[in-house]
Amino acid sequence: MNHIYNFSAGPSMLPLEVMNKAKKDFKNWCNLGSSVLEISHRSQEFLSLVKNSKQDLRDLLNIPLNYEILFFQGGARGQFSAIPMNFTTKNDQVDYIYSGYWSMEAAKEAKKYCKTKIINVISEFNKKKSIIPYKKWKINSKSNYIHYCPNETIEGISIYEEPVFKNKILIGDFSSTLLSRKINIKKYSLIYASAQKNIGASGITIVIIKKKIIRSPKNFVPSILSYKNILENDSLFNTPVNFSWYLSSLIFKWIKKVGGIKKIEKINVEKANLLYKTIDKSKFYNNYIHKKNRSNMNVVFQLKNKKLNDIFVKEAKLKNLYALNNHKILGGIRASIYNAMPIQGIKKLIKFMIYFEKKYYKIS
């Protein structure tokens, strides 16, 4: 079978080495004669996995000791609710930075629990979208916290600046950013990330939180969404998603093996630059994001003739280039090129893009 390159935004491609390891372990994990899917989360073997995975993540991201690492279920959407429920009451004010679809979804959820101000930081010049520098964001001086999303997977727009706001709780949805590039954990009070991008299989959600902001929640907060409760139970308050946690632990070790975050970021920049260079040289493909805010994770582009979008996706699939259609709310083409996407996949996509342009240029 020819190798398939999966450009899905999530659940996304996993490293082949990790999948081979999981296949080998599937029926006989840790020489127990059983699958990790069958092992109690209270067993010594699984508790060792929990401990080691936390330490590997702390090593990779250089997480200070005054931060806790928590593992949740419920995806990023679960955190959309958990954050305002843990840190606000209905009369509290919060700031949500709007940069695309997912930051708006987070804000819409927060509105159920507190007074939510949405701050649009998108600017447009010569049909190119960019992000206003964070020092110009119109932050409310009375807000309990500031929430933003550094990478919008649908629009393909990224915020590479790391905001600094004195005496403010800064929260980030890093679902498509975590483990893809270097970040300074110390600048944040809380970051969270669902696992179906760079962390592992969908099901598990990572929360990295500064200890001092963890507090006893209001009585209405479900125990499963309480940061204090999850911390006190070592992320094992209820039965976790064992297999997703196990796969994530393999991913952490794989990233360490290939050279850590610094090496991963270098490769990701190289992959994205190759694709953007191909788009910029073409009169057939367009990207409407300013270069300083182009996503290295989700390369979004449009064909001059929109009627060719579906044909592009179908013909690409015949070349074993899968899931190149963008989200239905925006349309166009999206190549999600997370950590697991090898440079060979990018080169094959570029080769197809050049071929497709030559084939259909006259009707564009």
C-alpha positions in Angstrom: 0.0 0.0 0.0 1.3 3.5 -0.9 2.0 5.8 2.0 -0.9 8.1 2.9 -0.3 11.6 4.0 -3.2 12.8 6.2 -3.6 16.6 6.4 -6.6 16.5 8.7 -6.9 19.3 11.3 -7.9 16.7 13.9 -7.9 14.0 14.7 -4.7 14.3 12.9 -1.7 12.3 11.7 0.4 10.4 14.2 4.1 9.5 13.9 4.5 6.2 12.2 7.1 5.2 14.8 4.6 5.8 17.6 1.8 3.8 15.9 4.2 0.9 15.4 5.1 1.0 19.1 1.4 1.1 20.0 0.7 -1.9 17.7 3.5 -3.9 19.3 2.2 -3.1 22.8 -1.5 -3.4 22.1 -2.0 -7.0 23.3 0.9 -7.2 25.7 1.7 -3.9 27.4 4.6 -3.9 29.9 4.7 -7.7 29.5 1.5 -8.0 31.5 -0.2 -10.1 28.8 -3.0 -7.5 28.6 -3.6 -4.3 26.6 -3.2 -0.9 28.2 -6.9 -0.6 27.3 -7.6 -3.3 29.9 -5.4 -2.2 32.7 -6.7 -0.5 35.8 -5.8 3.2 36.1 -4.9 2.4 39.7 -2.3 -0.3 38.8 1.3 0.4 39.5 2.2 0.2 35.8 -0.3 2.9 34.8 0.6 5.1 37.8 4.2 4.9 36.5 3.0 6.0 33.1 1.2 9.0 34.7 4.3 10.0 36.6 6.7 9.6 33.6 4.4 11.4 31.2 4.1 14.4 33.5 7.9 14.5 33.9 8.5 14.2 30.1 6.1 17.0 29.4 7.7 19.2 32.1 11.1 18.5 30.5 9.9 19.3 27.0 8.2 22.6 27.9 10.5 23.6 30.7 7.5 23.9 33.0 8.5 25.5 36.4 7.7 23.7 39.6 5.2 26.3 40.6 2.9 25.0 37.8 0.8 21.8 38.0 0.1 19.5 35.0 -3.5 18.2 34.9 -5.1 15.7 32.6 -8.8 16.2 31.8 -11.5 14.8 29.5 -14.0 16.9 27.5 -11.6 18.4 25.0 -11.0 22.1 24.6 -14.7 22.7 24.7 -14.8 21.3 28.3 -12.2 23.9 29.2 -14.3 26.6 27.6 -16.7 26.0 30.5 -14.3 25.0 33.2 -12.3 28.3 33.0 -15.2 30.7 33.7 -16.8 28.3 36.2 -13.6 28.0 38.3 -12.6 31.7 38.2 -15.7 33.8 38.0 -19.2 34.6 39.3 -22.0 36.0 37.1 -21.0 39.6 37.9 -17.3 39.2 37.1 -15.8 40.7 33.9 -13.5 38.8 31.6 -11.8 39.6 28.3 -11.8 37.3 25.3 -9.5 38.1 22.4 -11.2 37.4 19.1 -8.9 36.1 16.4 -11.0 33.5 14.7 -13.6 30.7 15.1 -12.3 28.9 18.2 -11.6 32.0 20.2 -15.2 33.1 19.5 -16.5 29.7 20.6 -14.7 30.0 23.9 -16.2 33.5 24.4 -19.7 32.3 23.6 -19.4 29.7 26.3 -18.0 32.1 28.9 -21.0 34.4 28.3 -23.1 31.8 30.1 -21.3 32.3 33.4 -20.0 35.9 33.5 -19.8 39.3 31.8 -17.7 38.7 28.7 -16.1 41.4 26.6 -15.0 40.3 23.1 -12.0 42.2 21.8 -11.5 41.9 18.0 -7.8 42.0 17.2 -8.0 41.2 13.5 -7.0 44.0 11.1 -7.1 43.9 7.3 -4.9 45.7 4.7 -4.8 45.0 1.0 -7.0 41.9 1.6 -4.4 40.5 4.0 -5.5 39.7 7.6 -3.1 40.3 10.5 -3.2 40.5 14.3 -3.0 43.9 16.1 0.1 43.9 18.4 -1.0 42.9 21.9 0.0 46.2 23.4 -2.9 47.8 21.5 -5.5 45.3 22.7 -8.2 47.2 24.6 -8.1 45.2 27.8 -10.6 45.9 30.5 -8.7 47.0 33.7 -11.3 45.2 35.9 -11.3 41.9 34.0 -10.7 38.7 36.0 -8.7 37.1 33.2 -7.7 37.5 29.6 -8.2 34.5 27.2 -6.8 34.1 23.8 -6.0 31.5 21.1 -2.5 31.7 19.6 -3.4 29.5 16.6 -6.8 29.5 14.8 -6.9 26.2 12.9 -9.8 27.2 10.5 -8.5 30.6 9.4 -4.9 29.6 9.5 -3.9 32.7 11.5 -1.4 32.7 14.4 -0.3 35.1 17.2 3.4 34.6 17.7 3.8 37.4 20.2 3.5 36.2 23.8 1.4 38.8 25.6 2.4 40.2 28.9 -0.2 41.9 31.1 0.9 42.8 34.7 -1.3 41.5 37.5 -3.6 39.7 35.1 -4.4 36.0 34.7 -3.5 35.2 31.1 -5.1 32.0 29.7 -4.4 30.4 26.3 -6.1 27.8 24.2 -2.9 26.0 22.9 -4.7 23.0 21.4 -2.9 23.4 18.0 0.2 25.1 19.4 1.4 23.0 22.3 4.6 21.0 21.5 4.9 22.6 18.0 7.1 25.5 19.1 8.9 27.0 22.1 6.7 28.9 24.5 7.5 30.7 27.8 5.2 29.0 30.3 6.0 31.7 32.9 4.0 34.3 30.9 0.8 32.4 31.4 -1.4 31.5 34.4 -3.1 28.7 32.6 -2.8 27.0 29.2 -4.8 24.1 27.9 -4.7 21.9 24.8 -6.9 19.1 23.5 -4.9 16.1 22.2 -5.9 15.5 18.6 -3.2 17.8 17.1 0.4 17.4 18.3 -0.2 15.6 21.6 -1.8 12.3 20.6 -5.1 10.7 20.0 -8.3 12.6 20.8 -9.8 12.1 24.3 -7.4 13.7 26.7 -6.8 17.4 27.4 -3.8 18.9 29.1 -4.0 21.8 31.5 -0.9 23.5 32.7 -1.8 25.8 35.6 0.0 28.1 38.0 -0.5 26.7 41.5 -1.4 30.0 43.2 -4.6 30.5 41.0 -6.1 27.2 42.0 -8.9 27.8 44.4 -11.9 26.0 45.9 -14.7 26.4 43.2 -18.3 27.4 43.8 -20.7 24.6 44.7 -22.2 24.6 41.2 -18.9 23.6 39.5 -19.0 19.9 38.5 -16.3 17.9 40.3 -15.0 16.7 37.0 -14.3 20.4 35.9 -12.8 21.6 39.2 -9.0 22.3 38.9 -8.7 21.8 42.7 -10.4 18.5 42.7 -8.5 17.1 39.7 -5.2 18.2 41.3 -6.0 16.6 44.6 -6.9 13.4 42.8 -3.7 13.4 40.6 -5.9 13.6 37.5 -7.5 10.3 38.4 -10.7 11.5 39.9 -12.6 9.2 37.5 -11.4 6.6 35.0 -9.2 8.4 32.5 -8.9 7.8 28.8 -6.1 5.2 29.3 -5.2 4.7 25.7 -5.1 8.4 24.8 -2.9 9.0 27.8 -0.7 6.1 26.8 -0.3 7.4 23.2 0.4 10.9 24.5 3.2 9.5 26.6 4.7 7.9 23.5 4.5 11.2 21.6 6.4 13.0 24.4 9.2 10.4 24.2 9.2 10.6 20.4 9.6 14.4 20.5 12.5 14.0 22.9 14.1 11.4 20.6 13.9 13.7 17.5 15.6 16.6 19.3 13.0 18.3 21.5 10.8 21.4 20.9 13.7 23.4 19.4 14.2 20.8 16.6 10.5 20.2 16.1 9.9 24.0 15.7 12.7 24.2 13.1 11.2 21.4 11.1 7.7 22.9 11.3 8.9 26.3 10.1 10.7 24.7 7.2 7.6 22.7 6.2 5.3 25.7 6.3 7.7 28.0 4.4 7.9 25.5 1.6 4.1 25.5 1.2 3.7 29.3 1.5 6.5 29.8 -1.0 4.6 27.6 -3.5 1.4 29.6 -2.9 3.1 33.0 -3.2 4.7 32.1 -6.5 1.4 31.1 -7.9 -1.4 33.1 -9.5 -3.7 30.1 -9.1 -3.6 29.8 -5.3 -4.2 32.5 -2.7 -3.5 32.9 1.0 -5.1 36.0 2.7 -3.0 36.1 5.9 -0.2 38.5 6.4 3.2 36.8 6.5 3.8 37.7 10.2 0.7 35.9 11.3 0.6 32.9 9.0 0.0 29.6 10.8 2.8 27.1 10.7 0.3 24.4 11.7 -2.6 25.0 9.4 -1.8 26.3 5.9 -5.1 27.7 4.5 -5.4 28.7 0.8 -8.1 29.3 -1.8 -8.2 28.5 -5.5 -8.9 31.4 -7.8 -11.8 29.4 -9.2 -13.8 28.2 -6.2 -15.5 25.6 -8.4 -12.2 23.7 -8.5 -12.0 23.2 -4.7 -13.9 19.9 -4.7 -12.0 18.6 -7.7 -8.7 19.5 -6.0 -9.6 17.6 -2.9 -10.8 14.5 -4.9 -7.8 14.4 -7.1 -5.4 14.9 -4.2 -7.0 11.9 -2.5 -6.2 9.8 -5.5 -2.6 10.7 -4.9 -2.8 9.6 -1.2 -3.0 13.2 0.0 -6.0 13.1 2.4 -8.3 15.5 4.2 -7.3 18.8 2.4 -10.8 20.4 2.5 -11.1 23.2 5.0 -13.9 23.5 7.6 -17.3 24.1 6.1 -17.7 27.5 7.6 -14.8 28.9 5.6 -14.3 26.6 2.7 -11.2 26.4 0.5 -8.2 24.2 1.1 -6.4 23.5 4.4 -3.2 21.6 4.9 -2.8 20.8 8.6 0.9 20.0 9.0 1.4 19.2 12.7 4.5 17.6 14.1 3.8 14.2 12.7 3.7 15.4 9.1 7.0 14.6 7.5 8.8 16.8 5.0 8.1 14.2 2.4 4.4 14.8 2.7 4.9 18.5 2.1 7.0 17.9 -1.0 4.4 15.5 -2.4 1.6 18.0 -1.8 3.6 20.7 -3.5 4.3 18.5 -6.5 0.5 17.8 -6.8 -0.3 21.5 -6.4 2.0 22.4 -9.3 0.5 19.6 -11.4 -3.0 20.7 -10.6 -2.3 24.3 -11.5 -0.9 23.3 -14.9 -3.9 21.1 -15.6 -6.6 23.6 -14.7 -5.0 27.0 -15.0 -6.8 27.9 -18.3 -10.2 27.6 -16.6 -9.3 29.5 -13.5 
